[in-house]
Amino acid sequence: MRFEDDIDSPLFMISVAAELAGMHPQTLRVYERRGLVRPQRSAKNTRRYSRRDVERLRRIQELTDVGLNLAGVERVLAMEERLAAMAREIDVLQARLTAAADEMRHAVAAAERGRRRELVPLRPAALIPITRRRRA
């Protein structure tokens, strides 16, 4: 994988990130102070934004365009992150469940193959009903 292909690699200076996100660089600084975005810093302490940061800035822009204030944006982003984490957890649990079901099917099939000679078919006519005697 090339460095440029990594969505989290710090590629853009603040002016480029602001242009890509369609906002003023000062707005990015405000969002950083609020903790909405956390750009990486270069050795000279300049902000460097990744493609993921630019996507997040666009998402913030969408949310503010529909009327949310920054407090609402913070809550929505936190809920979206939690939802994504839960979706990943569901995927892991689903894979484990599928593996356990496959293992159980194989165990049942092996048990059935091993017990075939031990099973004797029973005909209904061979059954003798047992009744209880009544005490006098």
C-alpha positions in Angstrom: 0.0 0.0 0.0 1.3 3.4 -0.9 1.4 6.2 1.7 -1.1 8.2 -0.4 -3.5 5.4 -0.4 -3.8 5.3 3.4 -7.0 7.2 4.4 -5.4 8.2 7.7 -2.1 9.5 6.4 -1.7 13.3 7.0 -1.6 14.7 3.5 -3.2 18.2 3.5 -2.3 21.5 5.0 -5.2 23.5 6.5 -5.8 25.6 3.4 -6.1 22.5 1.2 -8.3 20.7 3.7 -10.5 23.7 4.0 -10.9 24.0 0.3 -11.7 20.3 -0.1 -14.3 20.5 2.7 -15.8 23.7 1.3 -15.2 25.9 4.3 -12.9 28.6 5.6 -9.6 27.6 7.4 -10.7 29.5 10.5 -13.7 27.2 10.7 -11.4 24.2 10.8 -9.5 25.8 13.7 -12.8 26.3 15.6 -13.7 22.6 14.9 -10.4 21.5 16.2 -10.8 23.6 19.4 -14.2 22.0 19.9 -12.7 18.5 19.4 -14.7 17.7 16.4 -11.6 17.0 14.3 -8.1 16.1 15.4 -5.6 16.8 12.6 -2.1 15.4 13.1 0.8 17.7 13.5 4.0 17.9 11.5 7.5 18.2 13.0 7.1 22.0 12.7 3.7 21.8 14.5 1.6 22.6 11.4 -1.8 20.9 11.0 -1.9 18.0 8.6 -5.3 16.6 7.6 -6.0 13.1 6.3 -8.7 12.1 3.8 -10.7 10.8 6.8 -10.4 14.2 8.4 -11.7 15.8 5.2 -14.6 13.3 5.1 -15.5 14.2 8.7 -15.4 17.9 7.9 -17.8 17.3 5.1 -20.1 15.4 7.5 -19.9 18.2 10.0 -20.9 20.6 7.2 -23.9 18.5 6.2 -25.1 18.4 9.8 -24.7 22.2 10.3 -26.4 22.8 6.9 -29.6 21.0 8.2 -29.6 23.3 11.3 -27.7 21.5 14.0 -25.5 23.5 16.3 -22.0 22.3 17.2 -23.2 20.6 20.4 -25.7 18.6 18.3 -23.1 17.8 15.8 -20.8 16.4 18.6 -23.7 14.2 19.8 -24.5 12.9 16.3 -20.9 12.1 15.5 -20.5 10.3 18.8 -23.6 8.3 18.1 -22.4 7.5 14.6 -19.1 6.3 16.0 -20.8 4.1 18.6 -23.1 2.7 15.9 -20.1 1.8 13.7 -18.4 0.1 16.6 -21.5 -1.9 17.4 -21.9 -2.9 13.7 -18.3 -4.2 13.8 -19.0 -6.1 17.0 -22.1 -7.6 15.5 -20.0 -8.8 12.5 -17.6 -10.5 14.8 -20.3 -12.1 16.8 -22.1 -13.2 13.6 -18.9 -14.9 12.4 -18.5 -16.6 15.7 -22.1 -17.8 15.6 -21.7 -19.1 12.1 -18.5 -21.0 13.0 -20.2 -22.5 16.1 -23.2 -23.6 14.1 -21.0 -25.2 11.5 -19.0 -27.0 14.2 -22.3 -28.2 15.8 -23.6 -29.5 12.4 -20.3 -31.4 11.9 -20.5 -32.9 15.4 -24.1 -34.0 14.9 -23.3 -35.6 11.5 -20.3 -37.4 13.0 -22.5 -38.7 15.9 -25.2 -39.9 13.5 -22.6 -41.7 11.4 -21.1 -43.4 14.5 -24.4 -44.6 15.9 -26.1 -46.0 12.8 -25.3 -49.7 13.7 -26.6 -49.2 17.2 -30.1 -48.1 16.2 -32.7 -50.7 15.7 -35.9 -49.7 13.8 -39.0 -50.3 15.8 -42.4 -51.1 14.3 -45.5 -49.7 15.9 -47.0 -53.2 16.1 -44.2 -54.3 18.4 -45.2 -51.9 21.0 -47.1 -53.3 23.9 -49.1 -50.8 25.9 -48.5 -50.9 29.7 -51.4 -50.0 31.9 -51.3 -49.4 35.6 -53.2 -51.6 37.8 -55.7 -50.0 40.1 -55.4 -50.7 43.8 -58.4 -51.9 45.6 
